[in-house]
Amino acid sequence: MPRTIPTVEDFASAVVVDRFDDMVNPPGLTNHLATAQVDHDVVAVRSLCVPPVSQGDTITAQLYLGGRLARSFGEPVHTQWRPDRVERRTVVDGWEVSTTTACPPGEAGVVVRIEVRNAAGVERELRLGLWIASTVTRPSRPWLRAEAPQAPNTVEVAGARRVGRPADRSAVAVQGMVDATGRDVVDHAGTAQLIEARGTVGPGRSVVHSYVHVVGTGEEEVTAAYERVARDVDGALAASTARWDAELAALFTPGNEEFSGHLPALRTSDHALRTLYWWGAMGVLWFRRDNPASVLGRTYDTLMPRYWQTTTFIWDYSLSSMVHALLDPTVMRRQISHWVGLDIDEHFGTEWLTGGPVGNWYSVNHYALIRLVHDYLRLHGDHDFLGEELTTPGGRTRSIGDDVRDWATAWHRLRGPSGLADYGEIDNLLECVSTYVHEVASLNAANVWNMRTAAAISEHQGRAGDAARLRAEAEALVPLVTELYLPGRGFFHARRPDGSLVETRHCYDFATVGTTIAQDLPAEQREEMVRFFVEELRTPSWMRALSPWDEDAGYSLRADHQWNGAYPAWPADSARAAIALGRPDVVLEWLPGLARSANQGPPGQAHFVEEAAAPVEGGARKTPPQLPYIIDWSCSSAGAWCELVLAGIFGVEVALDGTVTAGGCIADLDPDARLEGLTVQGRTYDVVGGQVVPRS
């Protein structure tokens, strides 16, 4: 029988070959407390962050062999990721170097086990050095920038350890090298920047050392943590594996002790379907933060490991809305309330060290919050939530139910002469598509969905008058949205304030229009939209966010929203749109290629299309972090892939009263596939053969 519970081995990535800063985004690591990223070097790590303490984006522990920087030999590093570890290997000057890197459970740091084998035919001296950098700090201000804070440090040499402190002594970092027994090596360098162990190694023999790096605010706690990890590195690595396996199992286990809910288990013989479902679930788990410094308790971050380490974006969180509602509804309720209490018209998210707002207003906020509230209500059943009253810093007090109705009609405040909402400039929308501004089809179509959803919620509250008014407005808005459509072309215009129209061949219109108002579109338009998607956006293993035939394709190389790649939720949401538009076949034939792109860890903030960068073993390559791309290694909207499987392919629909139906296109893919243990509003179901079967 097909397995329904994954382990860390199921997520082992392809081996990525990195030749001195190639188009590679090195893998990240986390234990839900600390985050870090390996570097292009076989030992080095960067971006160690344990809020409120941070090393910024500093690279440390770069390898030296024989007194020479190992990277300078130009040898490729072969890297493989799993949730619990990163394994790297290279060969330099006859030395075979292999490393295993992990963030041990519960520890505020990272460990790298280093094994060096003498591949030469003679005994040789090994000079194994690590180049050390320290910029640790604990800033007094909120983390409101994409980059994590760092500060100049003084570094104390303490045998084989290097102790870094900022001028204000707000934090401390201890880094060092230990031997296979956990004892500090004898350091032959003795400088602040270099630790070096020396010894003779016979032909074909190996030596094992480890690098340990721990940060914190107190000298004693950091030293104790360092020594705890150092004396049993193999135990720390084994504990990381055991912990991640337990968490992966908890994702799909009713009554588990990790989450306030669970996801249904998927039983299928279709490898691609299972891969994408597990990918989405693991990708949400990856962003869980259980940090005692959080004023919000448990949170789910948005990007990792390099940017916005303490920030949760409303938009990205909403793209995993169905997963949050099923998996951790208690956290979801608290997160929604917190955002609303800070006024969603004033920020794009919040950071959890202070709970304060971050950034400017995003035009998607109203749609995102209605989606979050709707999923929470229909899947969890806590309808009392609608009566909860929240007061913003500006002094406005309103219930969640009234908020939903206000968000659904907030577009009135943005309405221009055409009757559609003007969603502002580039920074309010996609940030790197200069023509996708002002009156766009996507969010105006979302307003139709918003009002219909608010109508259903109002009706559930016994407010029939509000429901009727909202539905009537939604019907009247549909033809205004479709006026932006280019007949025969499959895509939409954006309208500028002067009334001029600009062609915008962007997937966000396709995905959002398709998932919100597909039933309102004539059959001919639905077919044209899918044809545009297939011919100009879809690629064998990923998709373009913007058509390369679009006039704005030359504007930017930021691959999350441009011609050279796509943000990780866009393929999943576009696939749901294609199904809603009546063409599940174009999705089912695409699944094997998409599953190949699940071969580099959790979904990246963007993956390249095949023309922009060579695929990795057939999967769309993650986009690198440096300019002009500025793309992080992973992004929390991974849950969109679970929703594609649940709501798109299985066709699971849940009404506000908890009624569950299914259908979808699963019979065309795997007639024997089933969802086991779907819990909705306290009742549990299996979905088998397109039928919803209640458990007794």
C-alpha positions as CSV (number, residue, x, y, z in Angstrom):
1,M,0.0,0.0,0.0
2,P,1.3,3.5,-0.7
3,R,2.6,5.3,2.3
4,T,0.8,8.3,3.8
5,I,3.4,9.6,6.2
6,P,6.7,11.0,4.9
7,T,10.1,11.0,6.5
8,V,13.1,13.3,6.0
9,E,14.4,10.9,3.4
10,D,11.4,11.5,1.2
11,F,12.5,15.1,0.9
12,A,16.1,14.5,0.1
13,S,16.9,17.0,-2.6
14,A,18.8,16.5,-5.8
15,V,22.5,17.0,-5.5
16,V,23.2,20.6,-6.6
17,V,26.6,21.3,-8.0
18,D,28.0,24.7,-7.0
19,R,31.1,26.0,-8.7
20,F,32.1,29.2,-7.0
21,D,29.0,31.2,-6.7
22,D,27.1,29.7,-9.6
23,M,23.4,30.4,-10.1
24,V,22.8,28.5,-6.8
25,N,20.7,29.5,-3.8
26,P,22.4,27.5,-1.0
27,P,20.0,25.5,1.3
28,G,18.6,26.7,4.6
29,L,18.3,25.0,7.9
30,T,16.0,25.5,10.9
31,N,14.9,23.9,14.2
32,H,12.0,26.4,14.5
33,L,14.2,28.5,16.9
34,A,17.4,29.1,14.9
35,T,17.7,29.6,11.2
36,A,20.9,29.4,9.1
37,Q,22.0,28.9,5.5
38,V,25.0,27.0,4.2
39,D,27.3,28.8,1.8
40,H,29.0,27.9,-1.4
41,D,31.9,26.6,0.6
42,V,31.8,23.0,1.8
43,V,31.9,24.0,5.5
44,A,30.8,27.7,5.7
45,V,27.5,28.9,7.1
46,R,25.8,32.3,7.0
47,S,22.8,34.2,8.2
48,L,22.6,32.5,11.6
49,C,19.6,34.1,13.3
50,V,18.0,33.3,16.6
51,P,15.8,36.4,17.3
52,P,16.3,38.6,19.1
53,V,19.9,37.7,18.4
54,S,21.4,37.9,14.9
55,Q,24.6,37.5,13.0
56,G,23.1,39.3,10.0
57,D,24.1,37.9,6.7
58,T,27.7,37.2,7.8
59,I,29.6,34.2,6.3
60,T,31.7,32.3,8.7
61,A,33.6,29.0,9.0
62,Q,35.0,29.1,5.4
63,L,37.4,26.2,4.9
64,Y,41.2,26.6,4.6
65,L,43.3,23.6,3.6
66,G,47.1,23.7,3.9
67,G,46.8,27.4,4.7
68,R,44.9,28.2,1.5
69,L,41.3,29.2,1.2
70,A,39.6,26.0,-0.2
71,R,37.3,27.9,-2.5
72,S,40.3,29.3,-4.3
73,F,41.0,25.9,-5.8
74,G,37.9,26.2,-7.9
75,E,36.6,22.8,-7.1
76,P,32.8,22.2,-7.2
77,V,30.8,21.5,-4.1
78,H,28.1,18.9,-4.2
79,T,25.2,19.8,-1.9
80,Q,22.1,17.8,-0.8
81,W,19.4,19.1,1.5
82,R,17.0,17.3,3.8
83,P,14.7,18.9,6.4
84,D,17.1,17.8,9.2
85,R,20.4,18.5,7.6
86,V,22.5,19.6,4.6
87,E,25.3,17.3,3.3
88,R,28.1,18.7,1.2
89,R,31.2,17.2,-0.3
90,T,34.2,18.2,-2.5
91,V,37.7,17.1,-3.3
92,V,40.5,19.6,-2.8
93,D,44.2,18.9,-3.5
94,G,43.7,15.1,-2.8
95,W,41.6,15.7,0.3
96,E,38.0,14.4,0.2
97,V,35.9,16.7,2.4
98,S,32.4,15.8,3.4
99,T,30.2,17.7,5.9
100,T,26.9,17.4,7.6
101,T,25.2,20.6,8.9
102,A,22.2,20.9,11.2
103,C,20.5,23.1,13.7
104,P,20.2,20.8,16.7
105,P,16.7,20.7,18.3
106,G,16.2,23.4,20.9
107,E,19.7,24.9,20.4
108,A,20.4,28.5,19.4
109,G,23.0,27.6,16.8
110,V,24.4,25.3,14.1
111,V,26.8,22.4,14.0
112,V,28.9,21.1,11.0
113,R,30.5,17.7,11.2
114,I,33.6,17.7,9.0
115,E,35.2,14.5,7.7
116,V,38.4,14.7,5.7
117,R,39.8,11.6,3.9
118,N,43.3,11.4,2.5
119,A,42.8,10.2,-1.1
120,A,46.5,10.3,-1.8
121,G,48.7,7.2,-1.7
122,V,51.0,8.6,1.0
123,E,50.7,9.8,4.5
124,R,50.3,13.6,4.6
125,E,50.0,16.5,7.0
126,L,46.4,17.9,7.2
127,R,46.1,21.6,8.0
128,L,42.4,22.1,8.5
129,G,41.5,25.7,9.1
130,L,38.2,27.7,9.5
131,W,38.0,31.4,8.8
132,I,35.8,33.0,11.5
133,A,33.7,36.1,11.3
134,S,31.4,37.5,14.0
135,T,28.8,40.3,13.8
136,V,26.4,39.2,16.5
137,T,24.0,41.7,18.0
138,R,20.8,42.1,19.9
139,P,19.3,45.4,18.6
140,S,16.9,47.4,20.8
141,R,14.7,48.4,17.9
142,P,12.2,46.2,16.0
143,W,13.5,44.3,12.9
144,L,11.8,46.4,10.2
145,R,14.2,45.7,7.3
146,A,14.6,42.8,4.9
147,E,18.1,42.2,6.1
148,A,18.7,40.9,9.6
149,P,20.7,43.2,11.9
150,Q,24.4,42.9,12.6
151,A,27.1,44.9,14.3
152,P,30.9,45.1,14.4
153,N,32.3,42.7,17.0
154,T,35.5,42.4,19.0
155,V,36.6,38.7,18.8
156,E,38.4,37.1,21.8
157,V,40.7,34.1,21.1
158,A,40.0,31.4,23.7
159,G,42.0,28.4,22.7
160,A,40.1,26.8,19.7
161,R,37.1,29.0,20.4
162,R,36.3,32.5,19.1
163,V,34.0,34.6,21.3
164,G,32.4,37.6,19.5
165,R,30.7,40.5,21.2
166,P,29.3,43.9,20.0
167,A,30.4,47.1,21.7
168,D,27.2,47.2,23.8
169,R,27.7,43.6,24.8
170,S,24.1,42.9,24.1
171,A,24.9,39.5,22.7
172,V,27.6,36.9,22.4
173,A,28.6,34.3,19.8
174,V,30.9,31.3,20.5
175,Q,32.4,29.5,17.5
176,G,35.0,26.8,17.6
177,M,36.4,23.5,16.4
178,V,36.3,20.2,18.3
179,D,37.7,16.8,17.6
180,A,35.8,13.5,17.3
181,T,35.6,13.2,21.1
182,G,34.1,16.7,21.5
183,R,37.2,18.3,22.9
184,D,38.6,21.5,21.6
185,V,41.3,21.0,19.0
186,V,44.8,22.3,19.6
187,D,44.7,25.6,17.6
188,H,47.8,26.3,15.5
189,A,46.6,29.6,14.1
190,G,45.7,31.6,17.2
191,T,44.3,34.6,15.4
192,A,40.9,36.1,15.7
193,Q,40.0,35.1,12.2
194,L,41.5,31.6,11.8
195,I,41.3,28.4,13.8
196,E,43.6,25.6,12.5
197,A,44.0,22.0,13.5
198,R,46.9,20.0,12.3
199,G,47.8,16.3,12.2
200,T,49.1,13.5,9.9
201,V,46.6,11.3,8.0
202,G,47.6,8.0,6.5
203,P,46.6,7.0,2.9
204,G,42.9,6.3,2.7
205,R,42.4,7.3,6.3
206,S,40.0,9.9,7.7
207,V,39.9,12.4,10.5
208,V,36.7,14.0,11.9
209,H,36.4,17.4,13.4
210,S,33.3,19.6,14.0
211,Y,32.5,23.3,13.9
212,V,30.1,24.6,16.5
213,H,28.5,28.0,16.5
214,V,26.0,29.2,19.2
215,V,24.6,32.6,19.9
216,G,22.7,34.2,22.7
217,T,22.6,37.1,25.2
218,G,24.3,35.5,28.2
219,E,27.9,34.2,28.4
220,E,27.0,31.2,30.6
221,E,24.1,30.0,28.6
222,V,25.9,30.3,25.3
223,T,29.0,28.5,26.7
224,A,26.8,25.7,28.1
225,A,25.0,25.3,24.8
226,Y,28.3,25.2,22.9
227,E,29.7,22.5,25.1
228,R,26.4,20.5,25.1
229,V,26.5,20.3,21.3
230,A,30.2,19.8,21.0
231,R,30.4,16.8,23.3
232,D,28.0,14.8,21.2
233,V,27.8,16.0,17.6
234,D,26.6,12.7,16.3
235,G,23.9,12.7,18.9
236,A,22.8,16.2,17.9
237,L,22.6,15.1,14.2
238,A,20.6,12.1,15.1
239,A,18.3,14.2,17.3
240,S,17.6,16.5,14.4
241,T,16.6,13.6,12.2
242,A,14.3,12.1,14.9
243,R,12.7,15.5,15.6
244,W,11.9,16.2,12.0
245,D,10.5,12.7,11.4
246,A,8.2,13.2,14.4
247,E,7.0,16.6,13.2
248,L,6.4,15.3,9.6
249,A,4.3,12.5,11.0
250,A,2.3,14.9,13.2
251,L,1.3,16.9,10.1
252,F,-1.1,14.0,9.2
253,T,-1.9,12.6,12.6
254,P,-5.2,13.4,14.3
255,G,-4.8,14.4,18.0
256,N,-1.1,15.0,17.6
257,E,0.8,17.1,20.2
258,E,2.5,19.4,17.7
259,F,-0.4,21.3,16.2
260,S,-4.0,22.3,17.1
261,G,-5.2,20.4,14.0
262,H,-3.9,18.2,11.2
263,L,-4.0,17.7,7.5
264,P,-5.7,14.8,5.8
265,A,-3.4,12.0,4.7
266,L,-3.2,11.3,1.0
267,R,-3.1,7.8,-0.2
268,T,-2.3,7.5,-3.9
269,S,-0.1,5.6,-6.3
270,D,0.6,8.7,-8.3
271,H,4.1,9.8,-7.4
272,A,3.7,13.4,-8.7
273,L,0.5,14.0,-6.8
274,R,2.0,12.7,-3.5
275,T,5.2,14.6,-4.0
276,L,3.4,18.0,-4.5
277,Y,1.1,17.4,-1.5
278,W,3.9,16.5,0.8
279,W,6.0,19.4,-0.6
280,G,3.3,21.9,0.3
281,A,2.8,20.5,3.8
282,M,6.5,20.3,4.7
283,G,6.9,23.8,3.2
284,V,4.4,25.2,5.8
285,L,5.9,23.3,8.7
286,W,9.3,24.7,7.7
287,F,8.2,28.2,8.6
288,R,6.8,27.4,12.1
289,R,8.5,29.5,14.7
290,D,8.5,28.4,18.4
291,N,10.6,31.2,19.8
292,P,10.1,32.3,23.4
293,A,11.0,35.9,22.3
294,S,7.8,36.1,20.3
295,V,5.1,38.3,21.8
296,L,2.6,36.4,19.7
297,G,3.5,32.9,20.7
298,R,3.9,30.5,17.9
299,T,4.1,32.1,14.5
300,Y,4.7,31.2,10.9
301,D,7.3,33.3,9.1
302,T,7.2,34.2,5.4
303,L,10.8,34.0,4.1
304,M,13.9,32.1,5.2
305,P,16.8,32.1,5.9
306,R,18.1,35.4,4.6
307,Y,15.3,38.0,4.6
308,W,12.5,39.3,6.9
309,Q,13.4,36.7,9.6
310,T,10.7,37.9,12.1
311,T,8.0,39.1,9.7
312,T,4.8,37.4,8.6
313,F,3.3,38.9,5.5
314,I,-0.5,38.8,5.2
315,W,-0.5,38.0,1.5
316,D,1.9,35.0,1.7
317,Y,0.1,33.6,4.8
318,S,-3.2,33.8,3.0
319,L,-1.8,31.7,0.1
320,S,-1.5,28.9,2.6
321,S,-4.8,29.7,4.2
322,M,-6.4,26.3,3.8
323,V,-3.4,24.6,5.4
324,H,-3.3,26.9,8.3
325,A,-7.0,26.5,9.0
326,L,-6.7,22.7,8.9
327,L,-3.3,22.3,10.6
328,D,-3.0,25.0,13.2
329,P,-6.3,26.9,13.6
330,T,-5.5,28.2,17.1
331,V,-2.5,30.0,15.7
332,M,-4.4,31.2,12.7
333,R,-7.2,32.8,14.8
334,R,-4.6,34.6,16.9
335,Q,-2.7,35.8,13.8
336,I,-5.9,37.2,12.1
337,S,-6.9,39.0,15.2
338,H,-3.5,40.6,15.6
339,W,-3.4,41.9,12.1
340,V,-6.9,43.3,12.3
341,G,-6.2,45.0,15.6
342,L,-3.3,46.9,13.9
343,D,-5.4,48.0,10.9
344,I,-4.7,46.1,7.7
345,D,-4.8,49.3,5.7
346,E,-1.5,50.4,7.2
347,H,0.9,47.5,6.8
348,F,1.8,44.4,4.8
349,G,2.5,42.3,7.9
350,T,3.8,42.2,11.4
351,E,7.0,41.2,13.1
352,W,6.7,39.0,16.1
353,L,9.5,40.4,18.4
354,T,7.3,43.4,19.2
355,G,4.1,42.6,17.4
356,G,4.3,45.9,15.5
357,P,3.4,46.6,11.9
358,V,5.9,46.3,9.1
359,G,6.0,48.0,5.7
360,N,3.4,49.7,3.5
361,W,-0.1,48.7,2.6
362,Y,-0.5,45.9,0.1
363,S,-3.5,46.1,-2.2
364,V,-4.3,42.4,-1.7
365,N,-4.9,42.8,2.0
366,H,-8.7,42.9,1.9
367,Y,-8.9,39.9,-0.3
368,A,-6.3,38.0,1.8
369,L,-8.1,38.7,5.1
370,I,-11.5,37.6,3.8
371,R,-9.9,34.4,2.5
372,L,-8.3,33.8,5.9
373,V,-11.5,34.4,7.9
374,H,-13.6,32.4,5.5
375,D,-11.3,29.4,5.6
376,Y,-11.0,29.5,9.3
377,L,-14.8,29.7,9.8
378,R,-15.7,27.0,7.3
379,L,-13.0,24.5,8.2
380,H,-12.8,25.0,11.9
381,G,-16.4,26.1,12.7
382,D,-15.6,28.8,15.3
383,H,-18.4,31.1,14.2
384,D,-18.3,33.0,17.5
385,F,-15.1,34.6,16.1
386,L,-17.3,36.8,13.9
387,G,-18.5,38.5,17.1
388,E,-15.1,39.3,18.5
389,E,-14.5,43.0,18.7
390,L,-11.1,44.5,18.0
391,T,-9.9,48.1,18.5
392,T,-7.2,49.5,16.2
393,P,-4.5,51.9,17.4
394,G,-6.6,54.6,15.7
395,G,-9.4,53.9,18.2
396,R,-11.9,52.2,15.8
397,T,-13.7,49.2,17.4
398,R,-15.6,46.8,15.2
399,S,-16.5,43.1,15.2
400,I,-14.8,40.6,12.8
401,G,-18.1,40.1,11.0
402,D,-18.4,43.9,10.4
403,D,-14.8,43.9,9.3
404,V,-15.5,41.3,6.7
405,R,-18.3,43.4,5.3
406,D,-16.1,46.5,5.3
407,W,-13.2,44.7,3.6
408,A,-15.6,43.4,0.9
409,T,-16.7,46.9,0.1
410,A,-13.4,48.7,0.7
411,W,-13.0,48.9,-3.0
412,H,-15.6,51.7,-3.0
413,R,-13.0,54.0,-1.5
414,L,-10.7,53.3,-4.4
415,R,-13.3,53.4,-7.2
416,G,-12.5,55.5,-10.2
417,P,-14.7,56.8,-13.1
418,S,-14.8,53.4,-14.7
419,G,-16.4,51.9,-11.6
420,L,-13.4,49.7,-10.8
421,A,-11.0,50.1,-7.9
422,D,-7.6,51.7,-8.5
423,Y,-5.0,49.7,-6.5
424,G,-2.2,52.2,-6.7
425,E,1.4,52.0,-7.8
426,I,4.0,49.3,-8.2
427,D,4.9,49.0,-4.5
428,N,1.3,48.2,-3.6
429,L,1.1,45.4,-6.1
430,L,3.8,43.2,-7.7
431,E,6.8,45.5,-7.1
432,C,8.8,44.4,-10.2
433,V,6.2,44.8,-13.0
434,S,5.9,48.4,-13.8
435,T,2.8,48.2,-16.0
436,Y,0.8,46.1,-13.5
437,V,-0.7,49.1,-11.6
438,H,-3.9,50.9,-10.9
439,E,-7.1,49.1,-12.2
440,V,-6.1,45.5,-12.5
441,A,-8.4,42.6,-13.4
442,S,-7.2,40.3,-10.6
443,L,-8.1,42.3,-7.5
444,N,-11.3,43.7,-9.0
445,A,-12.4,40.1,-9.8
446,A,-11.4,39.3,-6.2
447,N,-13.8,42.0,-5.1
448,V,-16.7,40.0,-6.7
449,W,-15.6,37.0,-4.7
450,N,-15.1,39.1,-1.5
451,M,-18.7,40.4,-1.7
452,R,-20.2,37.0,-2.4
453,T,-18.2,35.5,0.5
454,A,-19.2,38.3,2.8
455,A,-22.8,37.7,1.7
456,A,-22.6,34.1,2.7
457,I,-21.1,35.0,6.1
458,S,-23.7,37.6,6.6
459,E,-26.5,35.2,5.8
460,H,-25.0,32.7,8.2
461,Q,-25.2,35.5,10.8
462,G,-28.9,36.0,10.0
463,R,-28.3,39.3,8.2
464,A,-30.3,38.6,5.0
465,G,-30.4,42.3,4.0
466,D,-26.7,42.6,4.0
467,A,-26.4,39.4,2.0
468,A,-28.8,40.5,-0.7
469,R,-27.1,43.8,-1.1
470,L,-23.6,42.3,-1.4
471,R,-24.7,39.7,-3.9
472,A,-26.4,42.4,-6.0
473,E,-23.2,44.5,-6.0
474,A,-21.1,41.5,-6.9
475,E,-23.3,40.8,-10.0
476,A,-23.1,44.4,-11.1
477,L,-19.3,44.4,-10.8
478,V,-18.7,41.4,-13.0
479,P,-19.2,43.1,-16.4
480,L,-17.0,46.0,-15.3
481,V,-14.2,43.5,-14.7
482,T,-14.6,41.7,-18.0
483,E,-14.4,45.1,-19.8
484,L,-10.6,44.8,-19.2
485,Y,-10.4,41.5,-21.1
486,L,-8.9,41.4,-24.6
487,P,-11.3,39.1,-26.6
488,G,-9.4,36.4,-28.5
489,R,-6.2,37.1,-26.7
490,G,-6.7,35.4,-23.3
491,F,-5.4,38.2,-21.1
492,F,-6.4,41.6,-19.7
493,H,-5.7,45.3,-19.7
494,A,-4.7,47.4,-16.8
495,R,-6.4,50.8,-16.8
496,R,-4.5,53.9,-15.8
497,P,-6.0,56.9,-14.0
498,D,-6.2,58.8,-17.4
499,G,-8.4,56.0,-18.8
500,S,-5.7,54.5,-21.1
501,L,-5.4,50.8,-21.3
502,V,-2.2,48.8,-21.1
503,E,-1.9,45.1,-22.0
504,T,-0.7,43.0,-19.0
505,R,0.0,39.4,-19.8
506,H,0.5,38.4,-16.1
507,C,-0.3,35.2,-14.4
508,Y,-1.9,37.0,-11.4
509,D,-4.8,38.0,-13.6
510,F,-5.2,34.5,-14.9
511,A,-4.9,32.8,-11.5
512,T,-7.1,35.2,-9.6
513,V,-9.8,35.7,-12.2
514,G,-9.9,32.0,-12.7
515,T,-10.2,31.1,-9.0
516,T,-12.7,33.8,-8.2
517,I,-15.2,34.4,-11.1
518,A,-14.6,31.5,-13.5
519,Q,-18.3,30.6,-13.5
520,D,-19.2,34.2,-14.6
521,L,-17.2,34.0,-17.8
522,P,-18.5,32.7,-21.2
523,A,-17.1,29.4,-22.4
524,E,-15.1,31.1,-25.2
525,Q,-13.3,33.4,-22.8
526,R,-12.5,30.6,-20.5
527,E,-10.9,28.6,-23.3
528,E,-9.0,31.6,-24.6
529,M,-7.6,32.2,-21.1
530,V,-6.4,28.7,-20.7
531,R,-4.8,28.8,-24.2
532,F,-2.9,31.9,-23.3
533,F,-1.7,30.2,-20.1
534,V,-0.5,27.1,-21.9
535,E,1.1,29.0,-24.8
536,E,2.8,31.9,-23.0
537,L,3.1,31.1,-19.3
538,R,3.3,27.3,-18.7
539,T,6.7,25.6,-19.1
540,P,7.6,21.9,-18.7
541,S,8.5,22.1,-15.0
542,W,7.4,25.6,-13.8
543,M,5.9,28.7,-15.4
544,R,6.6,32.3,-16.2
545,A,4.8,34.9,-14.1
546,L,4.9,37.4,-17.0
547,S,4.7,36.5,-20.6
548,P,8.0,37.2,-22.4
549,W,5.8,38.8,-25.1
550,D,4.7,41.4,-22.6
551,E,6.1,44.9,-23.1
552,D,7.3,45.1,-19.5
553,A,9.4,41.9,-19.7
554,G,12.5,44.0,-20.0
555,Y,11.8,45.9,-16.8
556,S,13.2,43.6,-14.1
557,L,15.0,40.2,-13.5
558,R,13.3,39.6,-10.2
559,A,12.0,36.1,-11.0
560,D,9.0,35.9,-8.6
561,H,6.8,38.0,-10.8
562,Q,8.7,38.4,-14.1
563,W,9.3,36.5,-17.4
564,N,12.2,34.4,-16.1
565,G,10.4,32.5,-13.3
566,A,7.5,32.6,-10.9
567,Y,6.7,32.9,-7.2
568,P,6.0,29.5,-5.7
569,A,2.2,29.9,-5.3
570,W,1.7,31.0,-8.9
571,P,1.9,27.5,-10.5
572,A,-0.4,26.0,-7.9
573,D,-2.9,28.8,-8.1
574,S,-2.8,28.9,-11.9
575,A,-3.4,25.2,-11.9
576,R,-6.5,25.6,-9.7
577,A,-7.6,28.4,-12.1
578,A,-7.2,26.1,-15.1
579,I,-9.3,23.5,-13.4
580,A,-12.0,26.0,-12.5
581,L,-12.0,27.3,-16.1
582,G,-12.8,23.8,-17.3
583,R,-9.4,22.4,-18.4
584,P,-8.1,20.0,-15.8
585,D,-6.3,18.1,-18.5
586,V,-3.7,20.9,-18.9
587,V,-3.0,20.5,-15.1
588,L,-2.8,16.7,-14.9
589,E,-0.3,16.5,-17.8
590,W,1.8,19.2,-16.1
591,L,2.0,17.5,-12.7
592,P,5.1,15.3,-13.4
593,G,7.1,18.3,-14.4
594,L,6.0,20.3,-11.4
595,A,6.9,17.4,-9.1
596,R,10.4,17.5,-10.5
597,S,10.7,21.0,-9.2
598,A,10.1,19.8,-5.7
599,N,13.7,18.5,-5.7
600,Q,15.5,21.3,-4.0
601,G,13.9,21.6,-0.6
602,P,10.7,23.6,0.3
603,P,9.5,25.9,-2.5
604,G,11.8,28.9,-3.1
605,Q,10.6,32.5,-3.2
606,A,11.0,32.0,-7.0
607,H,12.2,29.3,-9.3
608,F,13.7,30.0,-12.8
609,V,12.0,28.8,-16.0
610,E,14.1,26.5,-18.1
611,E,15.3,29.2,-20.5
612,A,16.6,31.4,-17.7
613,A,18.7,28.8,-15.9
614,A,19.5,25.1,-16.4
615,P,17.1,22.8,-14.5
616,V,18.4,20.8,-11.6
617,E,17.7,17.1,-12.5
618,G,14.7,18.2,-14.5
619,G,13.3,20.6,-11.8
620,A,13.1,24.4,-12.1
621,R,16.1,25.8,-10.4
622,K,15.7,28.0,-7.3
623,T,16.6,31.6,-8.0
624,P,19.7,33.0,-6.2
625,P,19.6,35.7,-3.5
626,Q,22.1,38.2,-4.9
627,L,21.2,41.3,-7.0
628,P,19.4,41.6,-9.3
629,Y,17.3,38.7,-8.1
630,I,17.2,39.2,-4.3
631,I,15.2,36.0,-3.9
632,D,15.2,34.0,-0.6
633,W,15.7,30.2,-0.5
634,S,12.2,29.4,0.7
635,C,8.8,30.9,1.1
636,S,5.8,30.1,3.3
637,S,3.2,30.1,0.5
638,A,4.0,26.4,0.0
639,G,0.5,25.5,1.3
640,A,-0.9,26.6,-2.1
641,W,0.2,23.2,-3.3
642,C,-1.8,21.4,-0.7
643,E,-4.9,23.5,-1.7
644,L,-4.3,22.5,-5.4
645,V,-4.5,18.8,-4.4
646,L,-7.4,19.2,-1.9
647,A,-9.6,21.8,-3.5
648,G,-8.5,21.6,-7.1
649,I,-7.8,18.0,-8.0
650,F,-10.0,16.3,-5.3
651,G,-12.5,19.2,-5.6
652,V,-13.1,19.4,-1.9
653,E,-15.6,22.2,-1.0
654,V,-16.7,23.1,2.5
655,A,-19.7,25.4,3.2
656,L,-19.9,27.6,6.2
657,D,-22.3,25.2,7.9
658,G,-19.6,22.4,7.5
659,T,-21.2,20.6,4.6
660,V,-18.4,18.8,2.7
661,T,-18.6,17.9,-1.0
662,A,-16.0,16.6,-3.5
663,G,-15.5,15.8,-7.1
664,G,-12.6,17.4,-9.0
665,C,-10.5,15.5,-11.6
666,I,-8.9,12.9,-9.3
667,A,-10.7,10.1,-11.2
668,D,-8.8,11.0,-14.4
669,L,-5.4,10.8,-12.5
670,D,-5.8,8.0,-9.9
671,P,-9.3,6.6,-9.4
672,D,-8.2,4.8,-6.3
673,A,-6.7,7.9,-4.6
674,R,-8.2,8.9,-1.3
675,L,-8.0,11.5,1.4
676,E,-8.1,10.0,4.9
677,G,-8.9,11.9,8.1
678,L,-10.2,15.2,6.7
679,T,-11.5,16.9,9.9
680,V,-14.0,19.7,9.4
681,Q,-15.8,21.5,12.2
682,G,-15.2,18.5,14.6
683,R,-16.3,15.8,12.2
684,T,-13.9,13.5,10.3
685,Y,-14.3,12.3,6.7
686,D,-12.6,10.2,4.1
687,V,-12.8,11.3,0.4
688,V,-12.9,8.2,-1.8
689,G,-13.8,8.0,-5.5
690,G,-15.1,11.6,-5.4
691,Q,-17.4,10.8,-2.6
692,V,-17.3,12.2,1.0
693,V,-17.6,9.4,3.5
694,P,-18.2,10.4,7.1
695,R,-16.5,8.4,9.8
696,S,-18.7,6.9,12.4
